[in-house]
Structure formats: structure tokens, C-alpha cells
Amino acid sequence: MNEIPLIFFLWVGAFLFATGLSIILIKRNVIFVLMGIELMLNAANLNLIAFSRGDELNQGLMLGLFVLVIGVCEMSIALAIILQVYRRFRKIDIDQFQSRN
Amino acid sequence: MNSPLMIGFLALTMLTCGSAFYMLWTKNVLHAALAMFMTMLGLAGFYVLAFADVMAVSHLMIYVGGVLILILFGIMMTSQRSVEAGQSNELWTEQKGRFWAISIGLTVFLGLSWLMGQQHFYAFTDLDQHSKLGQVGLSFMLEYSFPFELTGIFLLIALVGATYIAKNHE
């Protein structure tokens, strides 16, 4: 049975990472930026899983499962903070925050 | 190259990369959330193709079942209504610096691809193609038991903290 080469997984991971980075840089909505961060996190996770494919100890797989949980924690707390920001300022654009010097 | 595995991989690549690019393209937050759903489905398929079925199932449950609902709730509760009456909800998001962001993303992608093309990865000859569920469960109970418990405590603290932060404090 012929296998999928490892480099194909890495290409997809690199594409997802670059797309997430572009989303973070382009969009002005905080929820959009959060989605870009999730995309980057999952791209890194895909690399972990792809490298752990031939490992008998499943180290990358275990690390990937822990990364999944940490990503969910980050997401829930970030959305709670966004909700609080929206309650206070009625707006969740990134450009609205400017330092007053 | 013409194996069914490879054809499935190509189909999943089109699904995942296409919907990720649509997330970058669109200005509608709701459409982006749906595109993220498709991306997560494609990623779960990739995990299946990498013989990590446990990861695929938990990814589907957590991301499609949990995180997407959270994002939809966030979009719903923070939708900025437009000023003019008669117009529907304002879900469009502003974009700035499109050229620079896309060129930075393209540079990162090409740089990563070039860097990975330089390496010579060890090719595994015989992969374990059986389910890894038993091994993962044993690893959680044996050598990863402390991080497992720590993750549980961390999840509890994060969820309680998120509930407290999202509370109406007035």
C-alpha cells in the first residue's frame, strides 16, 4: 500500500498557516482575527500529527491532543473578553483602540 | 500516485485550502464561520489519512461541536446594527492593507515550502495502520497521567474564568 508522502501534509500545513497569518493582518473584526489564530493553531497541529504518523510512542499525537484542549480554553476566554469589550464600547474593531499619550 | 488514498488526499486538500482561502477572501463574518467549519471538516479528514483516528474524532467533536457554536454566539451577540433602518444586520468587516498582508502571507508560505523542500525526511516503510485508541488511552493513564490531570484542572479553571468574565458586572 503506497503512502501519502509526508511533505504533502507539510505543504497543506504551511498553506493554512500563511492563510491564518494573512487573515490576522487583514481583518479588522476581532472575531475574524480569532478565527485566523485558530487556523494557525490547527496548521501547527496538522504538522504534529503528520510527523507522529510513524512513531510507535505516539508522542506527536499526545501533544496534539493537549494542544486541542489549550486551543479551546484560549477560544472561550477570548470570546468572553470580546463580549465584555463589546458591552463597554459597542464596537469590536481593532482600530478603535488607540493609545492616548 | 493514483491510489484511492491519494485521490482522497487531493479532494481534502481542495476542500481545506479552498475554504481557508474563502475565509481570507470574504468580508462576511458569518460566511467565514461556515468556511471555517468546512476547513475543520477537511482537517479531520487529514487526521484520518495520517492514521490518527482519535485525533480526528476529538477534533470534530471539539471544533465543529464546540468552538463553532461559540463563534456563532459571539457573532450573534456582537453584531453591530447598521444606522439606517431597513438595512439588515451589519456583518461586514473592514479590511486594511490588503496588499501587504497577502504578500507577507505568500512570503511565509513560499519560505516554509522552500525550507521543507531542503530537508530530507526519513521515509517510514511500514506504518501502523490500525486504530490507536487503545494506545492513546494507555498513554493517558501511564506516562502522560500528570499532564492529563493538569489539563483537566486547566480546562476547569479556564471555563469558570470565562463564565465569570462574560458575566454582566453592572
Interface residues (C-beta under 8 A of the other chain):
Chain A: M1 N2 E3 I4 P5 L6 I7 F8 F9 L10 W11 V12 A14 F15 L16 F17 A18 T19 G20 L21 S22 I23 L25 I26 K27 R28 N29 I31 F32 L34 M35 G36 E38 L39 N42 L46 I49 A50 S52 R53 G54 E56 N58 L61 M62 G64 L65 F66 L68 V69 I70 G71 V72 C73 M75 S76 I77 L79 A80 I81 I82 L83 Q84 Y86 R87 R90 K91 I92 D93 D95
Chain B: M1 S3 L5 M6 F9 T13 T16 C17 A20 F21 M23 L24 V29 A32 A33 M36 T39 M40 L43 F46 Y47 L49 A50 F51 A52 V54 M55 S58 H59 I62 Y63 G66 V67 L70 I71 F73 G74 I75 M77 T78 Q80 T93 E94 Q95 K96 G97 R98 W100 A101 I102 I104 G105 L106 V108 F109 L112 S113 M116 G117 F121 A123 F124 L127 D128 Q129 K132 Q135 V136 S139 F140 Y144 P147 T151 F154 L155 A158 L159 G161 A162 T163 I165 A166 N168
